Amino acid sequence: MSEKATIVAWRRRSTNAELARAWVALGIEARVLTPGRALVEVSPGEVVLSAERGDLQSDEAAVRVSEDHDTPEVRLQLRRKEILRGRLVAGGAPLPGVQVLALPLQGGQLLASGAASTDQDGAFEVRVPAGSMAAEIVAFPPGFALLVQPALLPSSEPIVLHAQTDGGALRLRFPASSGDDAPLISRAAIFTNGGFLDEVLLRQWAGLNGVTGNDAHELFAPELPPGPYRVCRVSQSLPVAARLRLTAGGAGASSLSCVEGEVFAGSELVLRVPED
């Protein structure tokens, strides 16, 4: 990383916040120690770090900062970004002002997500790291079901997303050993219709739909696409890179403890997430 790279630290501000505002920069300063090395000073707690420089962006790295223990060194690798283009429609009509995320995959690992909002024509452009083999596109259209669609990369043509209104609900119940605070790092990987989600995204979607009362022990997410769901426990004791690979269905995902069920339009599926 060069001295001109900007390091940003993020914390969750509110699980009920608007998705585009769900993460807030801490206003930190990165003090350069030597070329390629910097000191980032943040208050204790869970923090997500990333770095940017021009059209380069690093993966996100989650770290827990403690006053009692030394924090391990975090490596942020800058990658060149490419543009993923698409269009969101419902019944052939464009859906403007909708938040869209692209979660790129590279080497079986989930990378930092790119975000954009659709314009008046429903079109969007999201930057993803160069060399990504595929991406999970997630759209959050108000009044419609959450949209999850895998896409192969690179794509020469804009990807068209079709929003649907026939959503169902999923209620996840976590073990009693869970803490009292909603987690910053996902404890569950959710696989459905050839795609994947995680606990953090579902909590954001629930907040956008006005759901209150979700906590560390229970998560209710409405307006989800119907179909089979497989919910797997992802240990928070794993290193960040390994946890991201598992969440994306990469190496080791087959060994996860999982539960399964099906979400039907207008109904609710209740699943108990296995112990860590």
KOLVOBA-470746 format. One record per residue (C-alpha): residue in one letter; x, y, z. Coordinates in pm, 1 decimal. Layout:
% residues N
r X Y Z
A X Y Z .
...
***
This chain:
% residues 276
r X Y Z
M 0.0 0.0 0.0 .
S 141.6 340.6 -87.4 .
E 141.8 649.7 133.1 .
K -138.1 796.6 -81.8 .
A -384.1 519.5 -1.4 .
T -680.8 613.8 217.6 .
I -762.7 374.9 501.0 .
V -1122.6 374.9 621.5 .
A -1261.0 210.8 935.1 .
W -1628.2 123.2 960.3 .
R -1864.8 36.9 1244.3 .
R -2231.9 -52.0 1237.7 .
R -2442.0 251.5 1323.6 .
S -2788.5 95.7 1338.5 .
T -2947.5 -226.9 1215.0 .
N -3257.7 -21.4 1130.2 .
A -3072.3 245.1 934.2 .
E -3119.2 300.7 564.3 .
L -2894.2 47.9 390.4 .
A -2679.8 308.1 216.7 .
R -2620.3 469.1 559.8 .
A -2584.8 147.6 759.7 .
W -2211.3 189.2 793.9 .
V -2047.0 506.1 917.4 .
A -1682.1 610.5 881.3 .
L -1505.9 681.0 1207.7 .
G -1314.7 983.4 1082.2 .
I -980.7 821.6 1162.5 .
E -634.6 916.7 1044.9 .
A -381.3 663.2 918.3 .
R -28.7 746.4 1031.3 .
V 236.8 616.8 788.7 .
L 516.2 428.9 964.7 .
T 719.4 303.4 667.9 .
P 630.6 264.6 297.1 .
G 345.2 16.5 281.0 .
R 275.3 27.4 656.1 .
A 44.9 253.8 855.3 .
L -96.5 282.5 1206.3 .
V -473.6 317.3 1236.7 .
E -599.9 427.7 1577.4 .
V -958.6 327.6 1664.0 .
S -1154.6 273.9 1982.9 .
P -1207.2 -82.0 2116.7 .
G -1469.4 -304.6 1953.7 .
E -1533.1 -473.4 1619.1 .
V -1404.4 -270.1 1323.9 .
V -1400.4 -332.1 947.6 .
L -1100.2 -183.5 764.5 .
S -1056.7 -116.6 393.4 .
A -820.7 87.4 176.9 .
E -874.0 289.9 -140.7 .
R -645.9 463.0 -388.3 .
G -781.3 594.5 -718.1 .
D -942.4 302.0 -900.2 .
L -786.3 54.1 -656.1 .
Q -973.2 -95.4 -361.0 .
S -879.8 -352.4 -99.0 .
D -1081.8 -636.6 44.6 .
E -1252.0 -562.6 375.3 .
A -1081.7 -697.6 686.5 .
A -1270.7 -736.4 1014.3 .
V -1080.5 -711.6 1340.4 .
R -1170.5 -694.0 1709.1 .
V -976.8 -424.0 1893.0 .
S -923.1 -479.5 2264.9 .
E -766.4 -263.2 2533.1 .
D -627.2 -573.4 2703.5 .
H -459.5 -749.5 2410.2 .
D -242.7 -655.2 2115.7 .
T -435.5 -638.2 1788.1 .
P -287.0 -856.7 1511.8 .
E -147.8 -689.9 1201.4 .
V -404.9 -646.1 924.2 .
R -299.9 -675.7 558.9 .
L -502.5 -482.8 298.8 .
Q -426.3 -574.8 -62.2 .
L -528.9 -316.9 -322.3 .
R -695.8 -453.2 -637.3 .
R -791.8 -276.1 -959.9 .
K -1168.1 -241.7 -1010.9 .
E -1391.2 -314.7 -1309.3 .
I -1746.3 -196.4 -1377.2 .
L -2044.6 -432.6 -1354.4 .
R -2349.4 -285.9 -1530.4 .
G -2711.8 -385.2 -1492.2 .
R -3076.3 -275.5 -1487.3 .
L -3352.3 -338.9 -1233.0 .
V -3712.6 -366.3 -1355.4 .
A -4053.0 -479.3 -1229.2 .
G -4306.4 -585.9 -1490.2 .
G -4090.0 -421.8 -1754.4 .
A -4087.2 -82.4 -1577.7 .
P -3762.5 55.5 -1431.8 .
L -3714.3 80.3 -1054.5 .
P -3516.7 395.6 -968.2 .
G -3342.4 475.6 -639.8 .
V -3288.7 112.3 -533.1 .
Q -2974.5 7.4 -347.1 .
V -2775.1 -266.0 -526.3 .
L -2475.2 -458.4 -392.4 .
A -2231.0 -673.8 -589.0 .
L -2042.8 -930.8 -381.0 .
P -1757.3 -1052.9 -604.7 .
L -1591.8 -1392.5 -577.3 .
Q -1225.8 -1454.0 -650.0 .
G -1044.3 -1778.7 -578.4 .
G -1337.6 -1908.4 -374.4 .
Q -1331.0 -1607.6 -143.3 .
L -1588.1 -1333.7 -98.8 .
L -1430.7 -991.7 -161.9 .
A -1529.5 -639.8 -59.3 .
S -1870.7 -545.6 -193.2 .
G -1943.9 -264.3 -435.0 .
A -2261.9 -58.9 -396.8 .
A -2470.6 166.4 -618.2 .
S -2823.7 304.3 -654.7 .
T -3033.8 262.7 -968.7 .
D -3100.3 574.9 -1177.8 .
Q -3431.2 686.8 -1334.1 .
D -3398.2 412.7 -1597.0 .
G -3332.0 145.3 -1334.4 .
A -2969.6 122.6 -1449.3 .
F -2674.5 81.2 -1214.0 .
E -2295.9 50.4 -1226.5 .
V -2100.8 -123.9 -952.7 .
R -1722.6 -143.8 -928.9 .
V -1578.8 -488.6 -853.0 .
P -1217.0 -605.6 -826.6 .
A -1056.1 -702.9 -1156.7 .
G -1020.0 -1078.1 -1202.0 .
S -1342.8 -1164.4 -1016.7 .
M -1492.7 -1484.3 -1160.4 .
A -1849.6 -1424.9 -1045.5 .
A -2055.5 -1191.8 -832.2 .
E -2360.5 -1218.4 -614.7 .
I -2594.3 -929.6 -700.0 .
V -2831.6 -828.5 -421.0 .
A -3098.9 -562.3 -475.3 .
F -3311.3 -409.5 -197.0 .
P -3629.2 -281.2 -372.1 .
P -3890.5 -135.7 -130.7 .
G -4228.6 -299.8 -177.2 .
F -4078.2 -603.9 -350.3 .
A -3900.0 -920.8 -241.7 .
L -3526.5 -908.1 -177.2 .
L -3355.5 -997.6 -503.1 .
V -3054.3 -1231.6 -509.5 .
Q -2896.5 -1324.1 -843.3 .
P -2557.1 -1482.3 -921.9 .
A -2373.2 -1350.8 -1227.2 .
L -2066.9 -1471.8 -1415.2 .
L -1789.6 -1218.9 -1478.1 .
P -1680.5 -1048.6 -1686.8 .
S -2015.4 -966.6 -1848.7 .
S -2021.3 -789.0 -2184.6 .
E -2394.6 -707.1 -2158.4 .
P -2583.3 -533.8 -1873.9 .
I -2743.5 -781.8 -1634.9 .
V -3122.6 -743.1 -1609.5 .
L -3276.8 -802.0 -1265.8 .
H -3651.5 -867.9 -1233.2 .
A -3809.3 -768.2 -900.9 .
Q -4097.7 -980.9 -771.8 .
T -4374.4 -914.3 -518.2 .
D -4443.7 -1271.9 -403.3 .
G -4208.9 -1282.9 -103.3 .
G -4210.3 -1496.6 210.5 .
A -4046.6 -1461.2 551.9 .
L -3760.2 -1631.5 734.6 .
R -3716.3 -1635.7 1112.6 .
L -3376.9 -1747.5 1244.0 .
R -3336.0 -1841.2 1608.9 .
F -2981.6 -1847.0 1743.3 .
P -2851.8 -2053.1 2038.7 .
A -2900.8 -1914.5 2389.3 .
S -2521.8 -1879.9 2415.7 .
S -2532.5 -1583.7 2173.9 .
G -2438.6 -1243.0 2312.2 .
D -2687.3 -962.5 2367.0 .
D -2577.1 -738.5 2078.8 .
A -2651.8 -792.3 1710.7 .
P -2320.1 -901.7 1551.9 .
L -2105.5 -699.7 1314.1 .
I -1971.7 -1022.7 1159.9 .
S -2214.6 -1278.7 1023.8 .
R -2267.2 -1598.5 1225.8 .
A -2471.9 -1767.0 952.6 .
A -2449.1 -1830.8 579.6 .
I -2781.8 -1853.5 398.2 .
F -2793.0 -2038.0 64.8 .
T -3097.2 -2006.2 -161.4 .
N -3181.7 -2039.0 -531.5 .
G -2817.8 -2079.1 -633.4 .
G -2711.3 -1770.4 -438.4 .
F -2604.0 -1680.4 -86.2 .
L -2676.5 -1421.3 178.5 .
D -2545.8 -1364.0 527.8 .
E -2689.5 -1262.6 861.0 .
V -2569.0 -902.7 838.8 .
L -2742.6 -840.7 503.3 .
L -3065.1 -996.5 631.6 .
R -3058.6 -766.8 935.3 .
Q -3016.5 -465.2 709.1 .
W -3304.9 -580.1 488.1 .
A -3525.9 -634.5 794.2 .
G -3449.1 -279.3 910.2 .
L -3540.9 -136.6 569.4 .
N -3877.1 -312.4 600.4 .
G -3945.2 -155.9 939.4 .
V -3884.1 -469.1 1147.5 .
T -3811.9 -392.8 1513.5 .
G -3727.2 -628.6 1796.2 .
N -3454.9 -828.4 1620.7 .
D -3166.0 -904.9 1855.5 .
A -2870.6 -1141.4 1888.4 .
H -3103.8 -1432.9 1960.8 .
E -3357.2 -1392.4 1681.8 .
L -3370.7 -1249.7 1331.3 .
F -3696.6 -1201.8 1139.0 .
A -3655.2 -1108.5 771.6 .
P -3968.8 -1045.8 559.6 .
E -4012.8 -1028.0 183.5 .
L -3757.4 -1289.8 83.0 .
P -3762.0 -1476.5 -249.1 .
P -3951.0 -1808.3 -224.3 .
G -3755.8 -2131.5 -256.7 .
P -3539.6 -2374.1 -58.6 .
Y -3315.2 -2225.7 212.7 .
R -3008.5 -2381.5 373.3 .
V -2880.6 -2198.3 680.1 .
C -2534.1 -2288.9 807.5 .
R -2351.6 -2183.0 1121.6 .
V -2019.5 -2004.8 1057.9 .
S -1787.0 -1997.7 1357.3 .
Q -1673.9 -1650.1 1460.9 .
S -1354.9 -1804.0 1598.6 .
L -1232.4 -1869.5 1243.1 .
P -992.6 -1625.9 1074.7 .
V -1173.3 -1364.9 865.7 .
A -1057.3 -1503.9 528.7 .
A -1172.3 -1856.0 614.8 .
R -1508.6 -1727.6 737.1 .
L -1564.7 -1536.3 412.2 .
R -1478.7 -1844.4 202.6 .
L -1733.0 -2050.7 395.1 .
T -2002.0 -1782.8 369.4 .
A -1954.2 -1781.0 -7.7 .
G -1980.8 -2160.0 -28.1 .
G -1608.0 -2207.4 -87.8 .
A -1364.7 -2469.1 43.8 .
G -1487.5 -2628.5 366.4 .
A -1849.0 -2518.9 327.0 .
S -1966.2 -2880.8 299.3 .
S -1851.3 -2945.0 658.8 .
L -2074.3 -2675.0 811.0 .
S -2360.2 -2755.5 1047.9 .
C -2676.6 -2662.0 859.2 .
V -3055.7 -2669.1 873.4 .
E -3289.6 -2659.8 574.7 .
G -3641.8 -2560.0 485.4 .
E -3847.9 -2386.2 220.0 .
V -3991.8 -2035.6 208.4 .
F -4329.7 -2006.1 36.1 .
A -4493.2 -1684.8 -80.8 .
G -4698.7 -1531.9 199.6 .
S -4572.1 -1774.2 464.9 .
E -4298.0 -1785.6 730.1 .
L -4019.1 -2041.9 770.3 .
V -3868.5 -2081.3 1119.2 .
L -3521.1 -2235.0 1152.0 .
R -3296.9 -2285.6 1454.8 .
V -2935.1 -2206.0 1373.4 .
P -2700.7 -2482.9 1499.5 .
E -2456.8 -2427.8 1784.7 .
D -2111.8 -2288.7 1700.9 .
***
